[in-house]
Every structure is written in C-alpha cells, then in structure tokens.
Amino acid sequence: MEMIVKVKNAKLAKLNGAEYIHFIDFIERLVETATPNKLGLSEEFFYDFKKRLEELRNSFNRSKVSEETNVLNKLNKKRDKIIVYLFSNLRTEKVNPISDKSEIAENLYNNINSYNKLQNLPNRQKTQVIENLILDLNKPENKEYVDTLELSEVIGKLDSINKEYKEITAERADNQLANKVDSFKVIRVDVDDLYEELSLRAFAENVVNPTEESKTFINSINKLIDDTNHAYKLRKAVKKSKKDKKKSSDKDKEG
C-alpha cells in the first residue's frame, strides 16, 4: 500500500508581507501546473483564489508611498524653507545697524511673531495656519512693510505652494475614497482560509483519486514549505546576528 503524504503545516502567520505573497504566488503557479481539476478544485474556486490574491498584491503595493504623497512631501519641504527664510530674514534685518529698514522689519516681525515656528506644525494644520499668515501679511498695515522689505515675491511663492499642497491633499483624499480596498491584513485572513481549503482539497483528492499531477503537487508544496521555513529562519538569524553585534559594539564603547 502506497504511503499517504500529508501537506505540512506552513505556519504562515510568522511570515512578513513580502514572504507571504511569495509563498502564495508559488502556490498559484503549482496549481496552474497541476491544473485545478487534478487537485479536486473547481474553476470557480481557483478563480476566487486568484482574484483575492491579486487584491492582496494590490493592497500590499498601496501600502507603499504613493506618488501623490511624494509630491506633497516635496511641497511641504518647500513651504518650510520659505517660512524659515522669511522669519530669519526679518530677524536679521531688524538688528542690522546700517539699514534704514530695521524698524520696519521689527514692526513686521512683531506683527506676525505668533506664526514663528509654524513649520513645526502637523501638515494639515500648517496649511490652514499659512493661509491665515498670508491674510495677515496682506492687511494694509503689513502689506506696506512687506513691499518696503521686498518680500512680496517670497510671500507670493509661499501662497502658491500652499494652495497647490491643499489641492493635492484634497485630490488624494478623493482618490483614496474612489479606490478604497480592504487592508492587507483583512485580505490576508481571507487568503489564509482559501489556502487552507485548497491544500485540504488537494490532499483529499490525492488520497481518493491519486494522479501524477496530484502527487507532484503535494511533494512540491511540502518542499515549498520547507524552503520558506529555511529562508525565514535564515532571515531571523541574520537579524539576530546584527543585533548581537550592535550590543557588543555598544558595550565596547561603554568600556
């Protein structure tokens, strides 16, 4: 009597996102090679499995920094630089002993001093506070100071960048609502269940109606599990080694 080969316990919960997707991708290819029919899987079930796997990949990719976020980060840095420049310029000018604009600079600085360090605010709050700063700078009593100190171009640039930041933030929010998908963790739970059912059906089919395809699939999936566990252990060992070296180096410095 031929020995029954069981599917090993993959223990997928320990894998990180990239490792998990690599494992499930390989399962998909193994099923396609064996064909769903030889593994006791309906075409409908395998279609659902592949669809959910594609959603898992998309969700994993969306967890990375989006193009819109990159643009916002660059715009935010530009805003910060202009704000720092504006207040640094006023502080320098108001103590300049040979400038006839020192008093004007001091007056403007005192009028907007409450906005000092606004570059340190959370980004969304910063957008609104910059709008308030622009409004104050365009008040008649401050506009004259701005023009005299030749800061109009600087203020205009800050206003323009801030408006662009606000527009892209709104667009990103709309896009996120339009393209809303389940989180990676939610989809992963579903894929876990589908994988469990897939492996159970394949095992049962290999017991009841064994074929070369089903036998090869069971052996291949077990090898994949062994290889995945080996790669996982290697990653953890490398991580531990780096951590131990850092501890040893820190101790040497203290000594």
Buried (B, 14 or more C-beta within 10 A) or exposed (E): EEEEBEBBEBEBEEBEBEBBBBBBEBBBEBBEEBBBEBBBBEEEBBEEBBEBBEBBBBBBEEEEEBEBEEBBEEBBEBBBEBBEBBBEBBEEBBEEEEBEBBEBBBBBBEBBEEBBEBBEBEEEEBBEBBBEBBEBBEEEEBBEBBEBBEBBEBBEBBBEBBBBBBEBBEEBEEEEEEEEEBEBEEBBEBBBEBBEEBBEBBBEBBBEEBBEBBBBBBEBBBEBBEEBBEBBEEEEEEEEEEEEEEEEEEEEEEE
